[in-house]
Amino acid sequence: MPSFDLLIANLIQPIILAFVLGAIAGFLRSELELPAAVISLLAIYLLFSIGLEGGRELAQADLGGLLPLLALTLFMVVAIPLLVYSVTRLLGRFDISNAAALAAHYGSVSTATFFSSLTLATAMGTPAGGYMVAMVALMEFAVIFSLLIARVAMARELAASNQANPNQIRIGELLLDTLRGRGIVLLGGGMMIGFLTTDAQWQQISPFYGDLFRGMLMLFLLEMGMTAARHIRAFREVGWFMLGFGTLMPVFNGIVGVTLGQAIGLGVGGSFVFGALCASASFIDAPAACRASLPQANPGIYLTSALGITLPFNLLLGLPLYYSYSVWLFG
């Protein structure tokens, strides 16, 4: 399919149109608002549903064949935060806290982008394997690695100035916080339940966790559109450098992800979804971790970049680009 046609096909998907409607409502300062409890429930439902579906796919997959993908994901868990930290420190002249916070957000995964990439891949007739859910959970550990970068950099800086560090980041605590985070618990727990569920048992719950999924996703993206619009208003805080960073960094990460996915044997849909994971930026789990461990970092920078720039770019333009590139690689 030509790239322009693919772009149009992505833009007229109901889930993307829901995001656009939310953004328009946000810009117009509409009275439309979803209660916080509803937003939390939607996020829980989507994460748990994806986990269940992933567990079902894992039960039928060749687990030994997933080793190359697991190794590649671990590589990206380290490579993306290092790249983001280096770029923002050297080119953006950011301090350690803000650079590490951005590394945590771009090393982790946007569940909205992941959901949308799965939907697009399926709509194009090239569905990705449900085992990609395990990669989403694994990439959450990029937050730990990013905060480890901050700890090491700050320790060196303080050592150079002969100061003690009263607020050291403890790796064990970071690991525990990540493991008990909502995303890991719901995705990991859902995968275990789905893995153990029989076909007969799945038929009993599939109307709720399968048939309703896309409708729930539309409501979630409606809210994400409104939230993204609110954060775009904080653009002055991030400036033109972050506008370029928030669009070029996901493109680079996405292209690399698709290329490496193809190199290890993933199909068109699998390579595309993996590239979308690499291109995305977290705006749920990573902000919570950064607020707790990097209180000096400015939320106006990392939230505006991840939620106000990268998320809309990926949903509207990035996903068709990564998919077109994946198709071209296999052409």
C-alpha positions as CSV (number, residue, x, y, z in Angstrom):
1,M,0.0,0.0,0.0
2,P,1.4,3.5,-0.9
3,S,2.6,5.5,2.1
4,F,0.0,8.2,1.7
5,D,-2.8,5.6,1.5
6,L,-1.4,4.0,4.7
7,L,-1.3,7.3,6.4
8,I,-5.0,8.0,5.5
9,A,-5.9,4.4,6.6
10,N,-4.3,5.0,10.0
11,L,-5.8,8.5,10.5
12,I,-9.4,7.3,9.8
13,Q,-9.2,4.4,12.2
14,P,-11.8,4.9,15.0
15,I,-9.2,4.7,17.7
16,I,-7.0,7.4,16.1
17,L,-10.1,9.6,15.4
18,A,-10.9,9.3,19.1
19,F,-7.5,10.6,20.0
20,V,-7.9,13.5,17.6
21,L,-11.4,14.3,19.0
22,G,-9.8,14.4,22.5
23,A,-7.1,16.7,21.4
24,I,-9.6,19.0,19.7
25,A,-11.7,19.1,22.9
26,G,-8.5,19.8,24.9
27,F,-7.5,22.7,22.7
28,L,-11.1,24.2,22.8
29,R,-11.1,23.8,26.6
30,S,-14.2,21.7,26.3
31,E,-16.2,20.7,29.4
32,L,-15.6,17.1,28.3
33,E,-13.8,15.3,31.1
34,L,-13.5,11.6,32.1
35,P,-13.4,11.1,35.9
36,A,-10.0,10.0,37.3
37,A,-11.5,6.7,38.5
38,V,-12.7,5.9,35.0
39,I,-9.3,6.6,33.5
40,S,-7.6,4.4,36.0
41,L,-10.2,1.6,35.4
42,L,-9.6,1.9,31.6
43,A,-5.9,1.6,32.0
44,I,-6.2,-1.4,34.3
45,Y,-8.7,-3.1,31.8
46,L,-6.4,-2.5,28.8
47,L,-3.2,-3.7,30.5
48,F,-4.9,-6.8,31.9
49,S,-6.6,-7.6,28.6
50,I,-3.3,-7.4,26.7
51,G,-1.7,-9.6,29.3
52,L,-4.4,-12.2,29.0
53,E,-4.1,-12.3,25.2
54,G,-0.4,-12.4,25.4
55,G,-0.5,-15.3,27.8
56,R,-2.8,-17.2,25.4
57,E,-0.3,-16.6,22.6
58,L,2.7,-17.6,24.7
59,A,1.0,-20.9,25.5
60,Q,1.0,-21.7,21.8
61,A,4.4,-20.2,20.9
62,D,7.8,-21.8,20.6
63,L,9.4,-20.3,23.7
64,G,12.9,-21.3,22.6
65,G,12.3,-19.4,19.4
66,L,11.7,-16.2,21.4
67,L,15.3,-16.1,22.8
68,P,16.6,-13.8,20.0
69,L,13.8,-11.4,20.6
70,L,14.4,-11.4,24.4
71,A,18.1,-10.7,23.8
72,L,17.3,-7.9,21.4
73,T,14.8,-6.3,23.9
74,L,17.4,-6.4,26.7
75,F,19.8,-4.7,24.3
76,M,17.3,-1.9,23.6
77,V,16.6,-1.6,27.3
78,V,20.2,-0.5,27.7
79,A,20.9,1.2,24.3
80,I,17.9,3.6,24.2
81,P,18.4,5.2,27.6
82,L,22.1,5.6,27.0
83,L,21.4,7.2,23.6
84,V,18.7,9.6,25.0
85,Y,20.9,10.5,28.0
86,S,23.9,11.2,25.8
87,V,21.9,13.3,23.3
88,T,20.2,15.4,25.9
89,R,23.3,16.0,27.9
90,L,25.7,16.8,25.0
91,L,23.4,18.5,22.5
92,G,20.5,19.7,24.7
93,R,22.8,20.8,27.6
94,F,20.4,19.3,30.1
95,D,21.5,18.6,33.7
96,I,21.8,15.0,35.0
97,S,18.3,14.8,36.5
98,N,16.4,16.0,33.4
99,A,18.5,14.0,31.0
100,A,18.0,10.8,33.1
101,A,14.3,11.5,33.4
102,L,14.0,11.7,29.6
103,A,16.0,8.5,29.2
104,A,13.6,6.8,31.5
105,H,10.6,8.0,29.5
106,Y,12.0,7.1,26.1
107,G,13.5,3.8,27.2
108,S,10.1,2.7,28.6
109,V,7.0,2.1,26.6
110,S,3.8,4.0,25.8
111,T,0.9,1.5,26.2
112,A,-1.3,3.7,24.0
113,T,1.2,3.5,21.2
114,F,1.6,-0.2,21.7
115,F,-2.2,-0.8,21.6
116,S,-2.5,1.3,18.5
117,S,0.4,-0.5,16.7
118,L,-1.2,-3.9,17.4
119,T,-4.5,-2.6,16.0
120,L,-2.9,-1.2,12.9
121,A,-0.8,-4.3,12.3
122,T,-4.0,-6.4,12.5
123,A,-6.0,-4.1,10.3
124,M,-3.3,-4.3,7.6
125,G,-3.5,-8.2,7.7
126,T,-0.1,-8.6,9.4
127,P,-0.9,-9.3,13.0
128,A,2.0,-9.4,15.5
129,G,2.4,-12.3,18.0
130,G,0.9,-11.9,21.4
131,Y,4.3,-12.6,22.9
132,M,5.1,-8.9,22.2
133,V,3.4,-8.2,25.5
134,A,6.3,-9.8,27.3
135,M,8.6,-7.3,25.5
136,V,6.5,-4.5,26.8
137,A,6.9,-5.7,30.4
138,L,10.7,-6.2,29.9
139,M,11.2,-2.7,28.5
140,E,9.9,-1.2,31.7
141,F,13.2,-2.1,33.3
142,A,14.7,0.8,31.2
143,V,13.4,3.0,33.9
144,I,15.7,1.3,36.4
145,F,18.7,1.5,34.1
146,S,18.0,5.2,33.5
147,L,17.9,6.0,37.2
148,L,21.1,3.9,37.6
149,I,22.7,6.2,35.1
150,A,21.6,9.2,37.2
151,R,23.0,7.7,40.3
152,V,26.4,7.0,38.8
153,A,26.6,10.4,37.2
154,M,25.6,12.2,40.3
155,A,28.0,10.2,42.5
156,R,30.9,11.2,40.1
157,E,29.8,14.8,40.2
158,L,29.6,14.8,44.0
159,A,32.9,13.0,44.3
160,A,34.5,15.5,42.1
161,S,33.3,18.3,44.4
162,N,34.2,16.2,47.5
163,Q,30.6,16.2,48.8
164,A,28.6,13.4,50.3
165,N,25.5,12.1,48.6
166,P,22.6,12.1,51.1
167,N,20.0,10.9,48.6
168,Q,21.5,7.9,46.9
169,I,19.2,5.9,44.7
170,R,19.1,2.3,45.9
171,I,19.0,-0.2,43.1
172,G,17.1,-2.8,45.2
173,E,14.4,-0.3,46.0
174,L,14.1,0.7,42.3
175,L,13.9,-2.9,41.2
176,L,11.1,-3.6,43.8
177,D,9.2,-0.5,42.8
178,T,9.3,-1.5,39.2
179,L,8.2,-5.1,39.9
180,R,5.2,-3.9,41.9
181,G,4.3,-1.2,39.5
182,R,0.8,-1.4,37.9
183,G,2.1,-2.2,34.4
184,I,4.3,-5.1,35.4
185,V,1.7,-6.6,37.8
186,L,-1.2,-6.4,35.3
187,L,0.8,-7.5,32.2
188,G,2.8,-10.2,34.0
189,G,-0.1,-11.5,36.0
190,G,-2.4,-11.4,33.0
191,M,0.1,-13.3,31.0
192,M,0.4,-16.0,33.6
193,I,-3.4,-16.3,33.9
194,G,-3.8,-16.4,30.1
195,F,-1.0,-19.0,29.8
196,L,-2.9,-21.3,32.2
197,T,-6.4,-20.7,30.8
198,T,-7.9,-23.5,28.7
199,D,-9.9,-22.9,25.5
200,A,-13.2,-23.6,27.3
201,Q,-12.3,-21.2,30.2
202,W,-11.3,-18.5,27.7
203,Q,-14.6,-18.7,25.9
204,Q,-16.3,-17.8,29.2
205,I,-14.4,-14.5,29.6
206,S,-13.5,-13.6,26.0
207,P,-16.7,-11.5,25.4
208,F,-15.5,-9.0,28.1
209,Y,-11.7,-9.1,27.5
210,G,-11.7,-9.6,23.8
211,D,-14.9,-8.1,22.2
212,L,-14.9,-5.0,24.3
213,F,-11.2,-4.2,24.0
214,R,-11.3,-1.7,21.0
215,G,-14.2,0.2,22.5
216,M,-12.4,0.6,25.8
217,L,-9.2,1.6,23.9
218,M,-11.2,4.4,22.1
219,L,-12.2,5.9,25.4
220,F,-8.7,5.7,26.8
221,L,-7.3,7.5,23.7
222,L,-10.0,10.1,23.9
223,E,-8.6,11.0,27.3
224,M,-5.0,10.8,26.1
225,G,-5.9,13.3,23.4
226,M,-7.2,15.7,25.9
227,T,-4.2,15.2,28.2
228,A,-1.8,15.7,25.3
229,A,-3.5,18.9,24.3
230,R,-3.0,20.3,27.8
231,H,0.7,19.4,27.9
232,I,1.3,21.0,24.4
233,R,0.5,24.3,26.0
234,A,3.7,23.9,28.1
235,F,5.7,23.9,24.9
236,R,7.6,27.0,25.8
237,E,9.2,25.1,28.7
238,V,10.8,22.5,26.3
239,G,11.6,24.8,23.4
240,W,12.6,24.0,19.8
241,F,15.3,21.5,20.8
242,M,12.7,19.3,22.5
243,L,10.3,19.6,19.5
244,G,13.0,18.2,17.3
245,F,14.0,15.6,19.9
246,G,10.4,14.5,20.5
247,T,9.9,13.8,16.8
248,L,13.4,12.7,15.5
249,M,14.3,10.4,18.4
250,P,11.3,8.2,18.1
251,V,11.8,8.0,14.3
252,F,15.4,6.9,14.8
253,N,14.5,4.4,17.5
254,G,11.6,3.1,15.5
255,I,13.6,2.6,12.3
256,V,16.4,0.8,14.3
257,G,13.8,-1.3,16.1
258,V,12.1,-2.4,12.9
259,T,15.5,-3.1,11.2
260,L,16.7,-5.3,14.1
261,G,13.4,-7.0,14.4
262,Q,13.6,-8.0,10.8
263,A,17.2,-9.1,11.3
264,I,16.2,-11.7,14.0
265,G,13.4,-13.1,11.9
266,L,10.3,-11.2,13.0
267,G,7.6,-10.8,10.3
268,V,6.2,-7.5,8.9
269,G,3.8,-7.1,11.8
270,G,6.2,-8.2,14.5
271,S,9.0,-6.0,13.3
272,F,6.6,-3.0,13.0
273,V,5.2,-3.5,16.6
274,F,8.7,-3.9,18.0
275,G,9.8,-0.7,16.2
276,A,6.8,1.1,17.6
277,L,7.8,-0.1,21.2
278,C,11.3,1.3,20.7
279,A,9.9,4.6,19.3
280,S,7.4,5.2,22.1
281,A,7.8,7.1,25.3
282,S,6.1,6.3,28.6
283,F,3.8,8.7,30.3
284,I,2.3,6.6,33.0
285,D,4.9,4.4,34.9
286,A,8.0,6.5,34.1
287,P,6.7,9.8,35.4
288,A,5.8,8.2,38.8
289,A,9.3,6.7,39.1
290,C,10.9,10.0,38.2
291,R,8.8,12.0,40.6
292,A,10.0,9.7,43.4
293,S,13.6,9.2,42.5
294,L,14.5,12.4,40.5
295,P,12.5,15.2,42.2
296,Q,14.9,17.7,40.7
297,A,13.7,16.9,37.2
298,N,11.2,19.2,35.6
299,P,7.9,17.5,34.7
300,G,7.2,20.3,32.2
301,I,10.1,18.9,30.2
302,Y,9.7,15.1,30.3
303,L,5.9,15.1,30.3
304,T,5.5,17.6,27.5
305,S,8.0,15.8,25.4
306,A,6.6,12.3,25.9
307,L,2.9,13.1,26.0
308,G,2.6,16.4,24.2
309,I,5.0,15.8,21.3
310,T,6.0,12.1,20.9
311,L,2.6,10.5,21.5
312,P,0.7,12.6,19.0
313,F,3.5,12.3,16.5
314,N,3.6,8.5,16.8
315,L,-0.1,8.0,16.6
316,L,-0.7,10.3,13.6
317,L,2.5,10.0,11.6
318,G,5.0,7.7,13.2
319,L,3.1,4.4,13.0
320,P,2.4,4.6,9.3
321,L,6.1,5.5,8.8
322,Y,7.4,2.5,10.8
323,Y,4.9,0.2,9.1
324,S,5.8,1.4,5.6
325,Y,9.5,0.9,6.4
326,S,8.7,-2.7,7.7
327,V,6.8,-3.5,4.5
328,W,9.7,-2.0,2.4
329,L,12.3,-4.2,4.2
330,F,10.3,-7.3,3.3
331,G,9.6,-6.1,-0.2
